[in-house]
Amino acid sequence: MSRKPRLILSRQALVANYQRLSSFSGQAECAASIKANAYGVGVDFVAPVLWEAGCRTFFVAYLEEALALRSFVPDADIYVFHGFGPDAFDIALASKIRPVLNTLDELFIPGVEALRPAIHVDTGMRRLGIPQYQHDRLLDAVSLCQPSLLMSHLASADEPERPDSEQQRNVFESVRASLGALCPPSSLANTAGILLGDAYHYDLVRPGIGLYGGSPDPSDSKGFEAVVTWQAQVIELQHVRKGETVGYGGSYVAPRDIRLATIGLGYADGYLRALSDKGEVLIEGQRCPIVGRVSMDLITVDVSSLRSVKEGKWVEIMGSGISVDTIAEKANTIGYECLTRLGARMERVFV
Ligand SMILES: *Cc1c(COP(=O)(O)O)cnc(C)c1O
């Protein structure tokens, strides 16, 4: 009988990554970005572990995520990156959920100051936040809504050789200066921003990907540990003769006789179909290539080099042997996408 693929989630690795990011950040408070179910890792696992490690401030994208998070961290500060409308103010107040205000109009909504909001100023990403051509109106607005945090977001922090981050920091500095004594505690850095150094840390940093073991720069893991070990089981073994094809569309033609393992894992579990004929899995310390297409519930792997593999064997899909960034590169995407795609059907084991 075969079992569902599983995620083994390491408390020790998560704490180590938090402590590492915290120590990189000097005096700044180290918060955590745990939107999208903690990047797919699971907010029920991540939030309590981070709270115990000393994290006191959390960021999510939506009010619904914040309300769900509240039960795991009753005393934390929780900010909602996308904000929410006045119709939600009562429920937010009751659960002490703070909006991030991204437009100037939101700063003037009556009663918003009671929510202890953050304000997001755009400094060059041009995606979210009060645009630069309105920064001359910030002082009035800030004296009205008394924000608890001033934040902005870096567009290219993962490319330190580019001048963009410094330009954004200069804009951020001028906003801070224009607010003078009214300037609230400030926050600019995500994971990659933390690694840019002291000047980017301000009062609070808000890493995400580094906590989960991904690196903003895939060529350098920066010592973050794999929080997620993803495993799946060998369901069947076959001998495939030279010239025979494997899987949908027969995309793989065996160049010689091979031993083929079929593994219970597919794109329904979040294993990207782009890894067809490209991905690798780790079996007994050896990397074995995926041959043929990734299907909904199955992948097929060439295990010719391993004589001893049997049905029921658990293999590593992702973990300390095959990093999330290695997989991402092969799939022509980023670690963030690989993590947030992790499927809901899998068994999840906390260790
Ligand atoms: C997701 C997010 C972060 C965290 O970014 P990482 O690159 O995962 O560290 C920080 N700030 C904002 C505004 C975000 O949306």
The ligand as a MOL file (V3000), in Angstrom:
LIG
                    3D

  0  0  0     0  0            999 V3000
M  V30 BEGIN CTAB
M  V30 COUNTS 15 15 0 0 0
M  V30 BEGIN ATOM
M  V30 1 C 6.5870 39.2440 1.0840 0
M  V30 2 C 7.0900 40.5420 1.5610 0
M  V30 3 C 8.2430 40.6220 2.3600 0
M  V30 4 C 9.1530 39.4390 2.5990 0
M  V30 5 O 9.9980 39.2890 1.4740 0
M  V30 6 P 11.1100 38.1360 1.3310 0
M  V30 7 O 11.7760 38.4210 0.0470 0
M  V30 8 O 10.3450 36.8460 1.2970 0
M  V30 9 O 12.0020 38.2250 2.4970 0
M  V30 10 C 8.5670 41.8590 2.8900 0
M  V30 11 N 7.8360 42.9670 2.6010 0
M  V30 12 C 6.7550 42.9280 1.7980 0
M  V30 13 C 5.9960 44.1750 1.5160 0
M  V30 14 C 6.3490 41.7270 1.2550 0
M  V30 15 O 5.2720 41.6790 0.4470 0
M  V30 END ATOM
M  V30 BEGIN BOND
M  V30 1 1 1 2
M  V30 2 1 2 3
M  V30 3 2 2 14
M  V30 4 1 3 4
M  V30 5 2 3 10
M  V30 6 1 4 5
M  V30 7 1 5 6
M  V30 8 2 6 7
M  V30 9 1 6 8
M  V30 10 1 6 9
M  V30 11 1 10 11
M  V30 12 2 11 12
M  V30 13 1 12 13
M  V30 14 1 12 14
M  V30 15 1 14 15
M  V30 END BOND
M  V30 END CTAB
M  END
